[in-house]
Amino acid sequence: MYIFIVLYFLRLCFAAAIPSEKSQAKSDGYEGPIAKPVSGYGAEGIHSINRIAFDNPAYKNGNQPEIFYAGDIPGPLPTIFFSHGFGATRSTFYQGMMDFLARKGYAVVYVPYPIRAEDVEARYTILWSGFKEAVRKYPQIIDTTKVGFAGHSFGGGASFSLAYKGFVEEGWGEKGRFIFSLAPWYSYSISDKQLAGFPKNTKLLMEVYADDEMNDHRMAIDIFNSIGIDNSEKDYVVVESDDVDGYTYRADHSLPVTHAQRQRPLDAYDYYAVYRLLDALIDYSLNNNAAAKDIALGNGSAQQVTMPSYKQDTLKPLIVTDQPQPSHDSKYYFFPCSSQRNPRAALCN
């Protein structure tokens, strides 16, 4: 079963890379007619990238956790703890995001977990162990007073339990906290009481993809509605697929994945629909920048939802709401919210 899930995840990741007739690939692996942003949130940072690998006490025979961080800034740095999708046991699957965050002046911790012979809670334990070890070993890099938890798919669902441990049990993020969850899978080890008990300065950006066949949007909706964060400090974002000048921008489960061999290349959706919002969310959450809030948590503001253009063709705007609805019937998804594997299945509706 595990191997089947991994193969399905990889198929989705790589299917997005079937080149369009006008793929317009660039030398850095970036594709599509719409260029990267050159200024503001979502634009590339200026800092050099350093990388450290270290051992995880809870997963000694697995791939090592890594820290990507700005190497030309005296630490410690605001830190994002990232939980990857199932099967993405190497950081190369999310290299675009790791590099983007480091260049912007942050540290990001990437912790692999196994795909076999472990249950969900054991994977959560491995993730948490890696995060804690990074904090213990590298206080000169990691600033635990300014912290975010981010994740995709399995990691998107895990981020809430892990963030609760970090924010509430450890007290991380006293100067700024956020959660950035992308297309989340089932969320384990988090009760309604714990969801209601996040610190007041916690911000949330939940992002899903209209053509995601993998994870039922109802999982994301349940957590979004249940978490004890005021609507003014959280947003639910839907990205829709679109075509511009013969190039297809796909909003499916693979969107945040940018594999090293570019089976899914970087394109404008990475920079405008993911990195731009994350960039602004960090600045608002950790620095209380009001201009950043209008982009990250703008409650559907023009600054938040407007996407870029090429010639006379503009990408579909993002859909932002505080009252989310699923894009498809539950039967559409490989992992429906009502599954017996979902510990929160009773809350799907």
C-alpha positions as CSV (number, residue, x, y, z in Angstrom):
1,M,0.0,0.0,0.0
2,Y,2.8,2.4,0.9
3,I,4.6,1.8,-2.4
4,F,1.4,2.4,-4.3
5,I,0.8,5.8,-2.5
6,V,4.4,6.8,-3.2
7,L,4.1,6.0,-6.9
8,Y,0.8,7.8,-7.1
9,F,2.4,10.9,-5.4
10,L,5.4,10.8,-7.8
11,R,3.0,10.3,-10.8
12,L,1.2,13.5,-9.9
13,C,4.5,15.3,-9.3
14,F,5.9,14.3,-12.7
15,A,2.7,14.6,-14.7
16,A,2.8,18.3,-14.3
17,A,6.1,18.4,-16.2
18,I,4.8,17.2,-19.5
19,P,6.0,20.1,-21.6
20,S,3.4,22.3,-23.3
21,E,3.9,23.1,-27.0
22,K,5.3,26.5,-25.8
23,S,7.1,25.5,-22.7
24,Q,9.7,28.3,-23.1
25,A,12.2,26.6,-20.7
26,K,14.9,28.8,-19.3
27,S,18.5,27.9,-18.2
28,D,17.6,27.7,-14.5
29,G,14.7,25.2,-15.1
30,Y,12.0,27.9,-15.0
31,E,9.4,27.5,-17.7
32,G,6.4,29.3,-19.1
33,P,5.7,32.7,-20.8
34,I,5.3,34.6,-17.5
35,A,8.6,35.7,-15.9
36,K,9.5,35.6,-12.3
37,P,8.6,38.6,-10.2
38,V,11.6,41.0,-10.1
39,S,10.6,43.0,-7.1
40,G,8.4,42.8,-4.0
41,Y,7.1,39.6,-2.3
42,G,7.9,36.5,-4.4
43,A,11.0,38.0,-6.0
44,E,14.3,36.3,-5.4
45,G,16.4,37.3,-2.4
46,I,20.0,38.4,-2.5
47,H,21.6,36.2,0.1
48,S,23.9,33.3,-0.3
49,I,22.7,29.8,0.5
50,N,24.4,27.6,3.1
51,R,23.5,24.0,3.9
52,I,24.1,21.8,6.9
53,A,23.2,18.1,7.3
54,F,23.0,16.4,10.6
55,D,21.8,13.1,12.2
56,N,18.3,12.6,13.5
57,P,18.3,10.6,16.8
58,A,14.9,9.1,16.0
59,Y,15.9,8.0,12.4
60,K,19.5,7.1,12.4
61,N,19.4,5.0,9.3
62,G,17.5,7.4,7.1
63,N,18.3,10.4,5.1
64,Q,19.8,13.2,7.2
65,P,17.8,16.3,8.0
66,E,19.1,19.5,6.5
67,I,19.1,23.2,7.3
68,F,19.2,25.7,4.4
69,Y,20.0,29.2,5.5
70,A,21.3,32.6,4.5
71,G,25.0,32.3,4.9
72,D,25.9,36.0,4.7
73,I,23.7,37.1,7.7
74,P,24.9,36.8,11.3
75,G,22.5,34.4,13.0
76,P,20.3,33.4,14.6
77,L,17.7,33.6,11.8
78,P,13.9,33.4,11.7
79,T,13.2,29.7,11.0
80,I,10.7,27.7,9.1
81,F,10.2,24.0,10.0
82,F,9.1,22.2,6.8
83,S,7.3,18.8,6.6
84,H,7.5,17.2,3.2
85,G,4.9,15.2,1.3
86,F,4.8,11.4,1.5
87,G,7.8,9.9,-0.3
88,A,9.7,13.1,-0.8
89,T,12.6,11.9,1.4
90,R,15.1,14.2,-0.3
91,S,15.0,18.0,-0.1
92,T,15.5,18.1,-3.9
93,F,11.8,17.6,-4.2
94,Y,11.3,21.1,-2.8
95,Q,14.6,22.6,-3.8
96,G,12.8,25.7,-5.2
97,M,11.2,26.6,-1.9
98,M,14.3,25.7,0.2
99,D,16.5,28.0,-2.0
100,F,13.9,30.8,-2.1
101,L,13.6,30.9,1.7
102,A,17.4,30.9,2.3
103,R,18.0,33.6,-0.3
104,K,15.3,35.7,1.5
105,G,17.3,35.6,4.7
106,Y,15.7,32.8,6.6
107,A,16.6,29.3,7.9
108,V,14.5,26.3,6.8
109,V,14.7,22.9,8.4
110,Y,13.9,19.8,6.2
111,V,13.4,16.5,8.0
112,P,13.0,13.3,6.1
113,Y,10.8,10.5,7.5
114,P,10.4,6.9,6.2
115,I,7.7,5.5,3.9
116,R,7.8,1.9,5.2
117,A,7.4,0.1,8.5
118,E,6.3,3.2,10.4
119,D,2.8,4.4,11.4
120,V,1.7,8.0,11.2
121,E,2.5,8.9,14.8
122,A,6.0,7.4,14.4
123,R,6.6,9.7,11.4
124,Y,5.4,12.6,13.4
125,T,7.9,11.6,16.1
126,I,10.7,11.5,13.5
127,L,9.8,14.9,12.2
128,W,9.6,16.4,15.7
129,S,12.9,14.8,16.7
130,G,14.6,16.3,13.7
131,F,13.2,19.8,14.4
132,K,14.3,19.6,18.1
133,E,17.7,18.4,17.2
134,A,18.2,21.2,14.8
135,V,17.3,23.7,17.5
136,R,19.6,22.0,20.0
137,K,22.6,21.7,17.7
138,Y,22.4,25.0,15.9
139,P,21.3,27.9,18.1
140,Q,23.7,30.1,16.2
141,I,21.5,29.6,13.1
142,I,17.9,29.1,14.5
143,D,16.0,31.9,16.2
144,T,13.2,30.1,18.1
145,T,11.5,33.5,18.9
146,K,10.4,33.9,15.2
147,V,9.1,30.6,13.9
148,G,6.8,29.1,11.2
149,F,5.7,25.6,10.4
150,A,5.1,24.8,6.8
151,G,4.2,21.5,5.0
152,H,2.7,19.9,1.9
153,S,0.3,16.9,1.7
154,F,1.2,14.5,4.5
155,G,3.4,17.3,5.9
156,G,0.6,19.8,5.5
157,G,-1.6,17.8,7.8
158,A,1.2,17.1,10.2
159,S,2.1,20.8,10.6
160,F,-0.7,21.5,13.0
161,S,0.4,18.9,15.6
162,L,4.0,19.9,15.2
163,A,3.2,23.6,15.4
164,Y,1.2,23.0,18.6
165,K,4.3,21.3,20.1
166,G,6.5,24.1,19.0
167,F,4.3,27.0,19.9
168,V,2.5,25.8,23.0
169,E,4.7,23.1,24.6
170,E,8.1,24.7,23.7
171,G,7.1,28.3,23.6
172,W,8.7,29.0,20.2
173,G,7.5,32.0,18.3
174,E,7.0,34.5,21.1
175,K,7.9,37.3,18.6
176,G,6.0,35.8,15.7
177,R,4.3,32.5,14.6
178,F,2.6,31.2,11.5
179,I,1.4,28.0,9.8
180,F,1.5,27.5,6.0
181,S,-0.3,24.4,5.0
182,L,-0.4,23.2,1.4
183,A,-3.0,20.6,0.2
184,P,-3.0,18.8,3.6
185,W,-3.5,15.1,4.1
186,Y,-5.2,13.8,7.3
187,S,-4.2,15.6,10.6
188,Y,-3.3,13.2,13.4
189,S,-2.3,13.9,17.1
190,I,-4.3,17.2,17.3
191,S,-7.5,17.5,19.3
192,D,-10.2,20.1,19.0
193,K,-9.1,21.5,22.4
194,Q,-5.5,21.8,21.1
195,L,-6.7,23.4,17.8
196,A,-8.6,26.0,19.9
197,G,-5.5,26.7,22.0
198,F,-3.0,28.1,19.6
199,P,-1.3,31.4,20.9
200,K,-3.0,34.6,19.9
201,N,-0.2,35.7,17.6
202,T,-0.5,32.6,15.4
203,K,-1.3,33.3,11.7
204,L,-2.6,30.7,9.2
205,L,-2.5,30.5,5.4
206,M,-4.2,27.3,4.1
207,E,-3.7,26.7,0.3
208,V,-5.4,24.0,-1.8
209,Y,-5.4,23.3,-5.5
210,A,-8.6,23.0,-7.6
211,D,-7.3,20.0,-9.6
212,D,-5.7,18.1,-6.8
213,E,-7.0,14.5,-7.1
214,M,-5.1,13.3,-4.1
215,N,-6.4,15.0,-0.9
216,D,-10.0,15.9,-0.2
217,H,-10.3,19.6,0.4
218,R,-12.6,18.8,3.3
219,M,-9.5,18.0,5.4
220,A,-8.2,21.5,4.9
221,I,-11.6,23.0,5.5
222,D,-12.1,21.1,8.8
223,I,-8.8,22.3,10.2
224,F,-9.4,25.9,8.9
225,N,-12.8,26.1,10.5
226,S,-11.7,24.4,13.8
227,I,-8.5,26.2,14.6
228,G,-8.7,28.9,17.2
229,I,-7.4,31.7,15.0
230,D,-9.5,34.8,14.2
231,N,-10.7,35.1,10.6
232,S,-8.7,38.3,10.3
233,E,-5.5,36.3,10.9
234,K,-6.2,33.4,8.6
235,D,-7.1,32.9,4.9
236,Y,-8.1,29.9,2.8
237,V,-6.7,30.1,-0.7
238,V,-7.7,28.1,-3.8
239,V,-5.5,28.0,-6.9
240,E,-7.1,27.1,-10.2
241,S,-5.4,25.8,-13.3
242,D,-5.0,28.1,-16.3
243,D,-3.5,28.4,-19.8
244,V,-1.4,31.3,-21.1
245,D,0.1,31.5,-24.5
246,G,-0.1,27.7,-25.0
247,Y,1.5,26.9,-21.6
248,T,-0.6,25.2,-18.9
249,Y,-0.2,26.3,-15.3
250,R,-1.4,23.3,-13.4
251,A,-3.0,23.6,-10.0
252,D,-2.8,20.0,-8.9
253,H,-1.2,18.1,-6.0
254,S,2.3,18.6,-7.5
255,L,2.3,22.4,-7.4
256,P,4.8,23.1,-4.7
257,V,7.1,20.2,-5.8
258,T,10.2,21.2,-7.9
259,H,12.3,18.1,-8.3
260,A,16.0,18.4,-9.0
261,Q,15.7,17.0,-12.5
262,R,12.8,19.4,-13.2
263,Q,10.3,16.6,-13.8
264,R,8.1,19.4,-12.5
265,P,9.7,22.7,-13.5
266,L,9.5,26.0,-11.7
267,D,7.0,28.3,-13.2
268,A,4.9,31.4,-12.3
269,Y,2.6,29.4,-10.1
270,D,5.5,28.6,-7.7
271,Y,6.5,32.3,-7.5
272,Y,3.1,34.0,-7.5
273,A,0.8,31.5,-5.9
274,V,3.1,29.9,-3.4
275,Y,6.4,31.9,-2.7
276,R,4.8,35.3,-2.9
277,L,2.2,34.5,-0.3
278,L,4.6,32.7,1.9
279,D,7.1,35.6,1.6
280,A,4.5,38.1,2.7
281,L,3.1,35.8,5.5
282,I,6.6,35.6,7.0
283,D,7.0,39.3,6.9
284,Y,3.6,40.0,8.4
285,S,3.8,37.3,11.1
286,L,7.4,37.9,12.2
287,N,7.7,41.7,11.6
288,N,4.1,42.9,11.8
289,N,4.3,44.5,8.4
290,A,0.8,45.8,7.5
291,A,1.6,45.9,3.8
292,A,2.6,42.2,3.9
293,K,-0.7,41.3,5.5
294,D,-2.6,42.8,2.6
295,I,-0.9,40.2,0.4
296,A,-0.7,37.2,2.7
297,L,-3.9,37.6,4.6
298,G,-5.8,40.2,2.6
299,N,-9.2,38.5,2.9
300,G,-9.4,38.6,-0.9
301,S,-7.8,42.0,-1.5
302,A,-6.7,42.9,-5.0
303,Q,-3.1,42.8,-3.9
304,Q,-3.6,39.2,-2.7
305,V,-5.6,37.6,-5.5
306,T,-4.3,39.3,-8.6
307,M,-2.0,37.1,-10.7
308,P,0.4,38.2,-13.4
309,S,-0.2,38.6,-17.2
310,Y,1.6,37.9,-20.4
311,K,0.6,40.2,-23.3
312,Q,-3.1,40.5,-22.9
313,D,-3.6,37.2,-21.1
314,T,-3.9,37.3,-17.3
315,L,-3.8,34.2,-15.0
316,K,-7.0,33.5,-13.1
317,P,-7.1,35.3,-9.8
318,L,-6.7,33.3,-6.6
319,I,-9.9,32.5,-4.7
320,V,-9.7,33.6,-1.1
321,T,-12.4,33.0,1.5
322,D,-13.1,32.6,5.2
323,Q,-16.0,30.2,4.4
324,P,-14.4,27.6,2.2
325,Q,-16.2,24.9,0.2
326,P,-14.7,21.9,-1.5
327,S,-14.0,22.0,-5.2
328,H,-15.3,18.5,-5.9
329,D,-17.4,15.7,-4.5
330,S,-15.5,13.6,-2.0
331,K,-15.4,10.6,-4.4
332,Y,-13.2,12.6,-6.7
333,Y,-10.2,12.3,-4.3
334,F,-7.8,9.5,-3.8
335,F,-7.9,10.2,0.0
336,P,-11.5,11.2,0.9
337,C,-12.1,13.0,4.2
338,S,-14.6,10.4,5.3
339,S,-12.0,7.6,5.2
340,Q,-11.6,5.4,8.3
341,R,-7.9,6.4,8.2
342,N,-8.8,10.0,9.0
343,P,-9.0,10.5,12.8
344,R,-11.2,13.6,12.2
345,A,-13.6,11.9,9.7
346,A,-16.6,12.7,11.8
347,L,-15.9,16.4,11.2
348,C,-15.7,16.3,7.4
349,N,-19.1,18.0,7.0
